[in-house]
Amino acid sequence: MRPRRFKLEFYDDEGVRHSITIDGQVTREKVGKLLDLVEVMASTPRGTASALSISPRKFDRLASTIISDLKQREFTASDAKKAFEASFTEKIPLSTVSTYLVRLVERGVLDRTETGRNVSYRVKTEESRPILSLRP
């Protein structure tokens, strides 16, 4: 197996950005230990919406908006786009929102439902959601 690079970035409750990189053999065990460290350093069992909202990255800020504003209902990519733009007074392309929503589904943060051509999302419950990886 060839060496790989794994980079984990997160913000703690005070908004301090932390970055950890593994260069070489990346295993589930190593990643699990890093995630345990993140949980301790961030002093929270989950990536918080407030910590994500101060990130300069659109992915993090969109995740924050979804977790804090849309967690109680089903929503579409258009709904997420509108919520992001209202929260941050910044434009974001619908295609970017759709891409980020797929990544959040892949990471287990969102559930996706397709009804014909319509796609809707829902934030998974806190108990079933893994720690949010902040790297898109």
GROMACS elastic network, one bead per residue, 0.5 to 0.9 nm:
[ bonds ]
;  ai    aj funct       b0    kb
    1     4     6  0.88044   500
    1    25     6  0.80117   500
    2    24     6  0.78673   500
    2    25     6  0.76844   500
    3    23     6  0.70113   500
    3    25     6  0.53352   500
    3    26     6  0.77621   500
    4    22     6  0.79304   500
    4    23     6  0.60182   500
    4    24     6  0.50091   500
    4    25     6  0.61153   500
    4    26     6  0.65264   500
    5    21     6  0.70752   500
    5    22     6  0.56434   500
    5    24     6  0.61264   500
    5    25     6  0.80627   500
    5    26     6  0.74463   500
    6    20     6  0.82932   500
    6    21     6  0.56142   500
    6    22     6  0.50648   500
    6    23     6  0.65887   500
    6    24     6  0.83626   500
    6    26     6  0.70050   500
    6    31     6  0.86776   500
    7    19     6  0.71220   500
    7    20     6  0.57719   500
    7    22     6  0.63747   500
    7    23     6  0.85604   500
    7   135     6  0.77408   500
    8    18     6  0.81463   500
    8    19     6  0.57229   500
    8    20     6  0.51766   500
    8    21     6  0.62652   500
    8    22     6  0.86506   500
    8    34     6  0.83296   500
    8    35     6  0.88547   500
    8   133     6  0.73844   500
    8   134     6  0.71670   500
    8   135     6  0.66114   500
    9    17     6  0.70309   500
    9    18     6  0.55565   500
    9    20     6  0.63841   500
    9    21     6  0.86024   500
    9   133     6  0.79241   500
    9   134     6  0.61165   500
    9   135     6  0.66741   500
   10    16     6  0.82447   500
   10    17     6  0.57467   500
   10    18     6  0.53869   500
   10    19     6  0.66571   500
   10    20     6  0.89312   500
   10    38     6  0.76230   500
   10    42     6  0.82123   500
   10    47     6  0.79814   500
   10    51     6  0.84021   500
   10    52     6  0.82038   500
   10    55     6  0.89822   500
   10   133     6  0.78167   500
   10   134     6  0.60890   500
   10   135     6  0.85055   500
   11    14     6  0.76283   500
   11    15     6  0.53145   500
   11    16     6  0.52839   500
   11    18     6  0.60470   500
   11    19     6  0.88686   500
   11    42     6  0.70544   500
   11    47     6  0.81173   500
   11    48     6  0.88335   500
   11    51     6  0.57062   500
   11    52     6  0.69487   500
   11    54     6  0.85599   500
   11    55     6  0.77081   500
   11   134     6  0.88737   500
   12    15     6  0.52986   500
   12    16     6  0.54745   500
   12    17     6  0.67098   500
   12    18     6  0.76278   500
   12    38     6  0.84229   500
   12    41     6  0.66787   500
   12    43     6  0.73690   500
   12    44     6  0.85012   500
   12    47     6  0.83661   500
   12    48     6  0.85572   500
   12    51     6  0.63913   500
   13    16     6  0.74728   500
   13    41     6  0.88552   500
   13    42     6  0.58164   500
   13    43     6  0.71485   500
   13    44     6  0.79722   500
   13    48     6  0.76933   500
   13    50     6  0.77709   500
   13    51     6  0.58504   500
   14    17     6  0.89744   500
   14    42     6  0.85389   500
   14    51     6  0.75041   500
   15    50     6  0.85199   500
   15    51     6  0.57327   500
   15    52     6  0.84464   500
   15    54     6  0.68666   500
   15    55     6  0.81383   500
   16    51     6  0.87102   500
   17    55     6  0.84518   500
   18    38     6  0.88950   500
   20    34     6  0.82430   500
   22    25     6  0.78366   500
   22    26     6  0.69881   500
   22    30     6  0.88429   500
   23    26     6  0.77747   500
   26    29     6  0.84048   500
   26    30     6  0.66088   500
   26    31     6  0.72682   500
   27    30     6  0.52725   500
   27    31     6  0.63282   500
   27    32     6  0.85296   500
   28    31     6  0.51155   500
   28    32     6  0.59208   500
   28    33     6  0.85589   500
   29    32     6  0.50369   500
   29    33     6  0.62320   500
   29    34     6  0.86692   500
   30    33     6  0.51532   500
   30    34     6  0.62710   500
   30    35     6  0.87030   500
   31    34     6  0.50179   500
   31    35     6  0.61913   500
   31    36     6  0.86318   500
   32    35     6  0.51010   500
   32    36     6  0.62494   500
   32    37     6  0.86807   500
   33    36     6  0.50251   500
   33    37     6  0.62656   500
   33    38     6  0.86746   500
   34    38     6  0.61834   500
   34    39     6  0.86538   500
   35    39     6  0.62140   500
   35    40     6  0.87104   500
   35   131     6  0.75640   500
   35   133     6  0.88153   500
   36    39     6  0.51160   500
   36    40     6  0.64330   500
   36    41     6  0.87374   500
   36    45     6  0.89406   500
   37    40     6  0.51368   500
   37    41     6  0.60814   500
   37    42     6  0.84258   500
   38    41     6  0.50788   500
   38    42     6  0.58060   500
   38    43     6  0.81238   500
   38    44     6  0.86752   500
   38    45     6  0.87411   500
   39    42     6  0.53253   500
   39    43     6  0.58601   500
   39    44     6  0.56721   500
   39    45     6  0.53330   500
   39    46     6  0.70526   500
   39    47     6  0.82753   500
   39   131     6  0.82303   500
   40    44     6  0.69809   500
   40    45     6  0.79187   500
   41    44     6  0.80281   500
   42    45     6  0.79336   500
   42    46     6  0.84433   500
   42    47     6  0.78346   500
   42    48     6  0.88971   500
   43    46     6  0.88436   500
   44    47     6  0.70808   500
   44    48     6  0.75333   500
   45    48     6  0.86738   500
   45   131     6  0.71323   500
   46   126     6  0.84991   500
   46   129     6  0.85295   500
   46   130     6  0.75302   500
   46   131     6  0.50838   500
   46   132     6  0.66056   500
   47    50     6  0.86682   500
   47    51     6  0.71552   500
   47    52     6  0.72639   500
   47   131     6  0.62152   500
   47   132     6  0.54766   500
   47   133     6  0.79201   500
   47   134     6  0.83531   500
   48    51     6  0.53127   500
   48    52     6  0.63326   500
   48    53     6  0.86505   500
   48    64     6  0.76079   500
   48    67     6  0.85731   500
   48   132     6  0.87168   500
   49    52     6  0.51057   500
   49    53     6  0.60403   500
   49    60     6  0.86974   500
   49    61     6  0.82916   500
   49    63     6  0.73955   500
   49    65     6  0.73057   500
   49    66     6  0.85816   500
   49    67     6  0.62093   500
   49    68     6  0.61432   500
   50    53     6  0.51151   500
   50    54     6  0.69242   500
   50    64     6  0.68213   500
   50    68     6  0.84290   500
   51    54     6  0.58600   500
   51    55     6  0.72027   500
   51    60     6  0.88780   500
   51    64     6  0.80272   500
   52    55     6  0.54293   500
   52    56     6  0.89057   500
   52    57     6  0.87621   500
   52    59     6  0.89130   500
   52    60     6  0.51286   500
   52    61     6  0.57194   500
   52    62     6  0.85296   500
   52    63     6  0.72164   500
   52    64     6  0.53848   500
   52    65     6  0.88311   500
   52   134     6  0.82906   500
   53    56     6  0.82636   500
   53    57     6  0.89689   500
   53    60     6  0.65906   500
   53    62     6  0.79493   500
   53    63     6  0.81151   500
   53    64     6  0.53237   500
   53    65     6  0.73828   500
   54    57     6  0.86506   500
   54    60     6  0.83480   500
   54    61     6  0.71725   500
   55    58     6  0.77496   500
   55    59     6  0.88275   500
   55    60     6  0.61608   500
   55    61     6  0.63971   500
   56    59     6  0.89119   500
   56    60     6  0.77799   500
   56    61     6  0.76073   500
   57    60     6  0.55005   500
   57    61     6  0.64179   500
   57    62     6  0.87055   500
   58    61     6  0.50135   500
   58    62     6  0.58926   500
   58    63     6  0.84208   500
   58    92     6  0.82005   500
   59    62     6  0.52101   500
   59    63     6  0.61810   500
   59    64     6  0.86147   500
   59    96     6  0.88602   500
   59    97     6  0.83677   500
   59   100     6  0.63414   500
   59   134     6  0.79423   500
   59   135     6  0.83268   500
   59   136     6  0.68472   500
   60    63     6  0.50977   500
   60    64     6  0.61537   500
   60    65     6  0.86738   500
   60   134     6  0.64772   500
   60   135     6  0.84530   500
   60   136     6  0.86107   500
   61    65     6  0.61702   500
   61    66     6  0.86302   500
   61    84     6  0.76192   500
   61    88     6  0.84027   500
   62    65     6  0.50443   500
   62    66     6  0.61820   500
   62    67     6  0.85557   500
   62    80     6  0.75920   500
   62    81     6  0.82343   500
   62    83     6  0.85649   500
   62    84     6  0.59616   500
   62    97     6  0.77956   500
   62   100     6  0.79841   500
   62   101     6  0.88920   500
   63    66     6  0.51655   500
   63    67     6  0.60397   500
   63    68     6  0.84885   500
   63   100     6  0.83202   500
   63   101     6  0.84857   500
   63   104     6  0.77812   500
   63   109     6  0.89689   500
   64    67     6  0.51979   500
   64    68     6  0.60022   500
   64    69     6  0.81449   500
   64    84     6  0.89548   500
   65    68     6  0.53361   500
   65    69     6  0.54978   500
   65    70     6  0.71730   500
   65    80     6  0.77310   500
   65    83     6  0.67337   500
   65    84     6  0.60145   500
   65    87     6  0.72874   500
   66    69     6  0.54350   500
   66    71     6  0.63081   500
   66    80     6  0.66255   500
   66    83     6  0.78344   500
   66    84     6  0.81041   500
   66   123     6  0.76045   500
   67    70     6  0.61209   500
   67    71     6  0.52961   500
   67    72     6  0.89854   500
   67   109     6  0.88528   500
   67   123     6  0.67892   500
   68    71     6  0.61788   500
   68    72     6  0.89199   500
   69    72     6  0.77916   500
   69    83     6  0.74751   500
   70    73     6  0.59730   500
   70    74     6  0.74632   500
   70    75     6  0.70228   500
   70    79     6  0.86187   500
   70    80     6  0.77444   500
   70    83     6  0.82138   500
   70   122     6  0.78815   500
   70   123     6  0.75457   500
   71    74     6  0.78665   500
   71    75     6  0.89568   500
   71   122     6  0.67508   500
   71   123     6  0.52057   500
   71   124     6  0.80832   500
   71   125     6  0.86943   500
   72   122     6  0.79253   500
   72   123     6  0.76715   500
   73   121     6  0.85236   500
   73   122     6  0.63463   500
   73   123     6  0.79490   500
   74   120     6  0.61785   500
   74   121     6  0.54478   500
   74   123     6  0.79196   500
   75    78     6  0.79822   500
   75    79     6  0.57542   500
   75    80     6  0.69420   500
   75   119     6  0.86524   500
   75   120     6  0.53934   500
   75   121     6  0.53208   500
   75   122     6  0.64990   500
   76    79     6  0.50748   500
   76    80     6  0.63856   500
   76    81     6  0.86467   500
   76   118     6  0.83606   500
   76   119     6  0.64484   500
   76   121     6  0.61065   500
   76   122     6  0.89036   500
   77    80     6  0.50652   500
   77    81     6  0.61334   500
   77    82     6  0.86720   500
   77    94     6  0.69392   500
   77    95     6  0.87685   500
   77    97     6  0.62346   500
   77    98     6  0.58319   500
   77   101     6  0.74334   500
   77   119     6  0.80546   500
   77   120     6  0.74606   500
   77   121     6  0.80289   500
   78    82     6  0.61930   500
   78    83     6  0.85884   500
   78    94     6  0.67994   500
   78    97     6  0.81551   500
   78    98     6  0.87339   500
   79    82     6  0.51825   500
   79    83     6  0.61624   500
   79    84     6  0.86025   500
   80    83     6  0.50934   500
   80    84     6  0.60767   500
   80    85     6  0.85825   500
   80    94     6  0.89461   500
   80    97     6  0.72179   500
   80   101     6  0.88747   500
   81    84     6  0.51854   500
   81    85     6  0.61787   500
   81    86     6  0.85767   500
   81    91     6  0.83219   500
   81    92     6  0.67319   500
   81    93     6  0.76911   500
   81    94     6  0.64227   500
   81    97     6  0.63274   500
   81    98     6  0.89910   500
   82    85     6  0.51971   500
   82    86     6  0.60825   500
   82    87     6  0.85637   500
   83    86     6  0.51285   500
   83    87     6  0.60946   500
   83    88     6  0.86128   500
   84    87     6  0.51495   500
   84    88     6  0.60521   500
   84    89     6  0.77441   500
   84    90     6  0.76925   500
   84    91     6  0.81318   500
   84    92     6  0.77842   500
   85    88     6  0.53677   500
   85    90     6  0.51878   500
   85    91     6  0.56673   500
   85    92     6  0.70277   500
   86    89     6  0.54405   500
   86    90     6  0.77940   500
   87    90     6  0.81872   500
   88    91     6  0.83651   500
   92    95     6  0.84884   500
   92    96     6  0.68323   500
   92    97     6  0.71255   500
   93    96     6  0.52703   500
   93    97     6  0.65133   500
   93    98     6  0.88051   500
   94    97     6  0.50004   500
   94    98     6  0.61566   500
   94    99     6  0.86264   500
   95    98     6  0.50709   500
   95    99     6  0.62192   500
   95   100     6  0.86784   500
   96    99     6  0.50817   500
   96   100     6  0.61891   500
   96   101     6  0.85556   500
   97   100     6  0.51403   500
   97   101     6  0.60766   500
   97   102     6  0.86922   500
   98   101     6  0.50737   500
   98   102     6  0.63340   500
   98   103     6  0.87757   500
   99   102     6  0.52586   500
   99   103     6  0.64764   500
   99   104     6  0.88569   500
  100   103     6  0.50016   500
  100   104     6  0.62252   500
  100   105     6  0.86443   500
  100   136     6  0.75569   500
  101   104     6  0.50201   500
  101   105     6  0.62110   500
  101   106     6  0.86265   500
  101   110     6  0.77269   500
  101   112     6  0.89395   500
  101   121     6  0.81859   500
  102   105     6  0.50450   500
  102   106     6  0.61998   500
  102   107     6  0.86809   500
  102   110     6  0.85982   500
  102   112     6  0.85148   500
  103   107     6  0.62058   500
  103   108     6  0.86808   500
  103   109     6  0.88374   500
  103   136     6  0.68874   500
  104   107     6  0.50542   500
  104   108     6  0.62992   500
  104   109     6  0.52757   500
  104   110     6  0.57765   500
  104   111     6  0.86858   500
  104   132     6  0.85532   500
  104   136     6  0.87195   500
  105   108     6  0.51293   500
  105   109     6  0.57173   500
  105   111     6  0.59349   500
  105   112     6  0.67660   500
  105   121     6  0.85381   500
  106   109     6  0.76779   500
  106   110     6  0.80425   500
  107   110     6  0.78355   500
  107   129     6  0.86809   500
  107   130     6  0.75714   500
  107   131     6  0.87588   500
  107   132     6  0.72263   500
  107   133     6  0.74758   500
  108   111     6  0.73160   500
  108   124     6  0.75313   500
  108   128     6  0.82660   500
  108   129     6  0.60003   500
  108   130     6  0.64334   500
  108   131     6  0.89460   500
  108   132     6  0.83585   500
  109   122     6  0.87261   500
  109   123     6  0.61546   500
  109   124     6  0.57474   500
  109   125     6  0.85569   500
  109   126     6  0.89924   500
  109   128     6  0.86104   500
  109   129     6  0.55752   500
  109   130     6  0.69890   500
  109   131     6  0.85240   500
  109   132     6  0.71359   500
  110   121     6  0.63271   500
  110   122     6  0.55254   500
  110   124     6  0.52599   500
  110   125     6  0.89566   500
  110   129     6  0.82751   500
  111   120     6  0.83811   500
  111   121     6  0.55319   500
  111   122     6  0.52420   500
  111   123     6  0.63117   500
  111   124     6  0.61570   500
  112   119     6  0.69677   500
  112   120     6  0.58628   500
  112   122     6  0.67265   500
  113   118     6  0.82621   500
  113   119     6  0.56984   500
  113   120     6  0.52498   500
  113   121     6  0.61956   500
  113   122     6  0.83432   500
  114   117     6  0.68724   500
  114   118     6  0.57321   500
  114   120     6  0.64946   500
  114   121     6  0.88886   500
  115   118     6  0.51733   500
  115   119     6  0.63866   500
  115   120     6  0.82288   500
  116   119     6  0.79901   500
  123   126     6  0.86483   500
  123   129     6  0.86832   500
  124   127     6  0.82253   500
  124   128     6  0.65190   500
  124   129     6  0.59428   500
  125   128     6  0.55851   500
  125   129     6  0.62352   500
  126   129     6  0.53076   500
  126   130     6  0.82801   500
  127   130     6  0.82123   500
  129   132     6  0.80444   500
  130   133     6  0.86459   500
  132   135     6  0.89919   500
  133   136     6  0.78456   500
